[in-house]
């Protein structure tokens, strides 16, 4: 429900806590399990489920990733929280009740119980791009240390897996054993062909443990591809105070998001799904053009701004976009991306010029403090989807791909300047940055795409572009 309340002068300590007794709402039965409880899930998939006409039939049990904090905070409020839609004209507030159970991700037993239940029909994932642990061949990297550790735990039966993949595979084994029937796994991470990525990762992990389980997953689990879109910055103390002032209750878990949201899905739901289309979700036969539009235009621009903007001394997307040097880099990258989107099947439906104009307006919303440091995380993984395809396509067309190459150069400069790089390959990046000249560029590029690293012309192009955003560079 949307609520419009006048600010209250009552001290926050005396305000009631948001709960289902304060905002009466019945708990829907659990039919969706989510892995990766965080702000984006709460502003997107859970919000869409709340808006579905049949939401009373579709409750979500959401599991955290590395830490239990989000689950503990939500549990204090019976799963309720406030979505703050922040527009230039002001804020609006919606209490979301679709999460009926918030669980520490380490509680693998509860995850297995829920997936074994026949009523569970959908598993949604926001576990970050890096968590799928695929190698350059698109298959599970069985040599990754956390994959090796989880496979040992699965084989021994003596402990619980620690990765989202390992936990999901163990829970799917419980569903198989209980005869729970088919279900859908819906990947909501920013990956090209993310349904295929999820399938390869899950089946790869299962097959490395139990080939019979892998065969059962192939036969009974559908993997739905999606394109998800809603800018959701980290919640601040000021945001919590704004909810208290406007709504008259205390909420320890509000989420701030832009008014815009988009969800495109492609795939089968063998056990049913909510009517997400009631909230504007779109179901299509072929999702790749929509994925690429979002990955290249929105996410690609975000990564470019994250690295170039911080090198230029900026902290947020809006600040970076107001810098002519950053804006020009984004527009040039968009030109390259659009040239390779325009020839794709269904390109007319993508409305690329309008999409670009909308992105400029969304990025310029100074009331959404989308911090560049947050976007900059996991660059070695993100650039594989956001920059590599555009650079490869430009080179294949006989063009330089300089705008896409500039994103690599900015990432490399940023990686050398950052005090604490958050990246799954942070150690390898640090080692590469101890090298110099062409050897450094080639080694860093090989961490993202070995094929491009073998192209002397590409390596030289990126080397020439390094330092582009250094004129106002600051210590990171």
N, C-alpha and C positions, 0 to 999 in steps of 0.2 A: 504494500500500500504506500502511496505517496502522502506525505504529511507536510503541511505548511503551518508552522507554529511561530508565534512571536517570541523573540528572545526573552529569557527569564533572568531575573536578577538573583535568584536563589543560589547560594554558594554551592559549588560542585560537590563538596563533601556531603551535603545534605540531600542531594538529588537521588532518586531511586535508581537502582541498577536496571538496565534493559533486560527483560526476561519475558517468558511467555505468559506469566501472570500479569505483568505490566502491559504488554501488548498481546492480548489473547490470540493464539493461533495454534490449532491442533497440529500435532506432529504427523506428517505423512509417513506411510510405511517405507522402509528403506528398499529402494529398487535400483539406485545408482550408487556405485562406490567410486570415490575419487581419490587418486594418488597425487599429492603435491598441493596440500592445502596452503594457500597463500592469498595475497591480495588480488592477483589477477583472476584466479578461479572464482573468488567471491564476487568480483565485479562483472564476471562474464558468464561462465556456465551455470553457476548457482543463480545468478540474476535471471538468465534466460529461463531456467526451470521455474523460478518464482512466477514469471509472467505467463507461463503456459496455462492454457485453459483447463488442463487436467492436472494442475500442480498438486492437488490434494491426494493424488495417487502416486506421486513420485518424490520420495524423500531421498536425501543424499547423506551417505556416511562418508566423511572426508578425513583422509589420513595425512598427517604431516610428513615432511621429508626427513631432514637431518635432525631437527629439534622438535620437542613437544610443545613449545611455547604457544603457538597459535591454537592448538587443540585445547590446552588448559584454559586459555583466555576465553575462547568461545564456549567451552563447557560451563563456565560461570554464568553465561547468559542464555543457556538452553539452546545454543546454536544461533541465536539471533544477532544481527549486526545491522549497521546503517550504511547504505551506499549514498555517498554525497556526490551528486552530479554537479560538477563545477563548470559553469559557463561564464562568459564575459558579463552577462547580465545579472549573475548571482548564483546561489546554490539552491538545489532542491534535495530533499531527503526522503529515502525509501527504506523501510525496515524489511529486510529479507529473512524469510523463515524456512527456506528450502533445505538448509543443512540441519538435519535432525540428530546427527551424531558426529562429534568431532573427536578424533582419536589420534593418539600418539602413533606415528608410523612404525615405531618399534614393536607395537602390539600386533605381531604377525598372526597370532592365534585368532584374534578378532577379525582380522582381514580374511583369514581362511574360512572362518565361520560364515561371514557374510557372502563370500563368493560361492560357497557350497550351497547356499540357500537358493532354491529354484526361483524365488521371487526376484532375485537380483538379475537385472536384464542388461545393464550398461556399466562399463568401467570407463571413466574419463581420466585423462592423464595431462598434468602440467608438471613435468618432472625436470624440465630444462633440456636444451638440445644436447648438452654434454652427457646426460645420463644414459643415452641409448648405446653408447660404447661401440659404435660401428667403426670398422676399419676402412681403409681406402677402397676396399672391394665391395663395400656396402653390407658386409656381413659382420656378425658379432666378433669383436676382438677378444678372443679367448685368452690372450696374454695379458690383458689389462689387470692390474693387481687386485682391484676390487671384484672383478669377475672371477678371477682365480680363487679368491677367498670365499666368495659366495658358492661357487661350484663345490668347493671342498666341504662347506657346511651342508649343502644339499645332499651330497653323497654320503656324508657321515650320519646325517639325521640327528646330530648332537647339538645343533644351535640354529638360530634364526638368521636368515640372510639380512644383509645391511643395505643393499642397493634396492631401488624401486623395482628393477627387473627381477632380481632374485626373489623378492617378496611376492611379486605378482605371479611368477611361475609356481612358487610353492602354493599359493592360494588357488591357482587354476588346477593344480594337482588334486587339491581337496575337492574342487567342484567335480572333477572327473570321477573321483572315488565315490562321491555322494550321488552321482547320476543327476547332477543339477541341470543338465541340458545346455543348449547353445546360448551365447550372449555376444554382445558387441563391445570391442575395445575402441575407444574414440581418442585418438591422439590430438591434443590441442597445443602442441609445442610448435615453435616456428621453424619447421623443417620442410623442405621440398619433398613431396610425396610422403608425407608423414605417416600415413597409414601403412605404407610399405616399409618404412623405417621401423615402425613399432612391430610389425609382423616379423621382420628379419631379426630384430633384437630379442623379442619374446621367444619365438620358435628356436632361435639360435641358442639361447640360454637353456630352454627346455631340452633341446636335442643333445646338448653337451652333458646333461644329467640323465635323461631318460628318453630314448627315442620313441617309446610308446606314447609318452605324454606329448611329445612334439607332433606326432601323427594325430592325436586326439584334438589338439589345438587347431591344426590345419583343417580338420573336418568340422569343428564345432564353434570356432571363434571367428567372427568377422572383424576386420580391422578397417575402421572408417577413417577416411582422410578428411581434414578440415583446414580451413583458413580462418584464423581468429584475429580479431582486431578491436582493441579498446585500450587507450592509453591510461595506465593505472600507476601513478607514482607511489612511492612509499608514504605511508601515513605519518604525520608529524604530531607533536604535542598540540600545536596550534589547531590542527584538524579535529583532534579530540575535544578541545575546548569549544570549537565552533559548533560541534554536534550538541554539546551540553547546553550552550547558550540558545540554540535554535529549537531544540527538541525537548528540553526539560528533563532529560535522564542522562545517566552516565553510561557510556558505551566504550569498552576497552578495545574494541576491534573494528572501528569504522573503516571504510574504504572510500578513498577519493578517486573519482574517474571522470573523464570527459563525457559529455552527453552522447557522443557518437559511439555506436557499437556495431559490429558486423560479425556474422558467423555463417560460413558457407561449408556445407557438409556433403560428402559423397561416399555412399556405401550402404550396406544392408544392416538392419537391426532385427535379427531373427527372433528376439524375445520382446520386441516392442520398444517404444521410446516415448518421451513426453512430446507434446505438441509445441515444440520450440518455435515453429513457424509463426505461432501467435505473437511472439515477441520480435519477429522479423528475421529469424534464421531462414536461410535459403538452402534448398536441397537440389543438387545438380548431378548430372551423369558424369561429367568430366571436370575435375577440380583444378588441374594443373595451371591453366591460365590465371585463375584467381589466386592460387598460391604464389605464383611468380610475381603477379602484380603487387601483392602485399609484401613478400619477402624482399623484392628488389626496390620498390619505390618507398615503402614505409620503413621497413627494417633496415634496408641498405642505407637510407638517408640517416636513420638513427645512429647506425654504427659510424658513419662518416662524421657526423656531428659530434659523436661521443669522443672520438680521438682528436679530430681537428679542433673542436671547440675547447677541449681542455688544454691542448697545446697553446691555444690563443688566450687562455686565461678565463674561460667561461665555465659556469657551473651547471646551467640548465639548457634544455633544448631551445627554449624561447630566446635566451641570451645569445646562444651560438647562431641561431638563424638570423638574428639582427645584425650579425657581423657580415659585411659584404663578401669577405673572402670565403667564409663558410657557405653562405648562400650560393655563391657562384659555383663552388665545388659540388653542392647538392644538385643544382640545376643541370650542370654538365653531366653528372652521373645519371640523372633522370633521363636526359636526352639519349644516352647510350642504352639504358634499360628499355625505354619506350621503343627504340628502333628494333629491339629484339622481341618485344611483346606484341607489336603491331601485326606481325606475321603469324601469330599463333592462332589456333582454331578457336573460334568464338571471341576473337579480339574486339569485335564491334560491341559486344556486351560489356566490355571492361570499362568503357567510357574514360579512357586514360587522361585526357586533358582535364576533365572535371575532377577526376581522382587526385591529380596533382594539385589543382587549385584548392581542393578541400584539405589536402595535407598541409599546405602552407598556412591555411587558416588554423588548423588544429595545432600545428607546431608552434604557432605564434601566440597561442593562448597563455599569456603570462600568469594566469591564475592557476594553471596546472604546472607545478614545480617538478618537472620530470628531470631528475638529476642525471647528468652525463656519466658520472661514475658508476651508477647502477647499470646503465646501458652498456658500458664498456666491458663488463665482465664477460669471460669466456670467449674472447675474440677469436682464438684459433679455431673454435668450432663454428661460431656464427658466420665468419667470413666465407666458409665453405658454401653456405647457402645464399649469402647476400652479395658477395663480390665475385667469386670464382665463375659462376655461370655467365655473368655479363661480360667479364673479361675474355673468357673463352669464346663466346659468341662474337664479340667484336673482332677478335683476332682471326676467327674463321671467316669473317666477312671481309677481311683484308683491311680492317681499320685498326688504329693503334690501341684502342681501349684505355686511353690515358686517364680518363675520369675514374674508371674502376681501379686502375693501377694506383691512383692517388689514394684510394681507401687503404690499400695495403701499405703504402708509404706512411700514411698517417698512423696506422696501427703500429708499425715498426718503430716510428719515432716515439709514440706514446709508451710502448712497452719498455723502451730504454730509459724513459724519464720517470715512469711510475715508481713510487717507493715500494708498494706492495701490490704486485699484479695478481688479480684474481682470475685464474685460467687453469683448466685441467692440465695444460702443458706448461705451467709456470716455470718448472725447473728447466725444461728443455729450452724455453724462450730465454731464460736468464743465461743459459750456457751459450746460446747463439749470439746473444748481445755482448758476450765477451770477445767475440771475433771482430773483425774489422772489414771494411770495404765490401767488395763483391761477395766474398765468402760469407759474411754476415747476412746479407740480403738473401742469398740463395738458401742458406740454412734455415732462416726464418720462414721463407716462402715454402720450403719443403714440409714444414710442420702443418701447413694448411693444404697444399696441393703439390705433391711431388712432380706431377706432369708439368705444371707451370714452372717449377723450379728448374726443370731441365731445359727450358727455353731461354737461351742466352739473351735474346732480344727483350723478353719480358723482364728478366732480371735487371738488365741494363736500364730499361724504362723506369722501373720502380726505384732503382738506385738514384737516377737523376731527379726523381720527384721527392726523395727524402729531404726533409728540411723546409718543405714548402710552407708549413705553418709555424715556422720557428721564429718569425720576426718578433712576436709578442709572447714567445713561449715562457712559461713559468715552471718552477719546480713543482712536480706532482707528488 
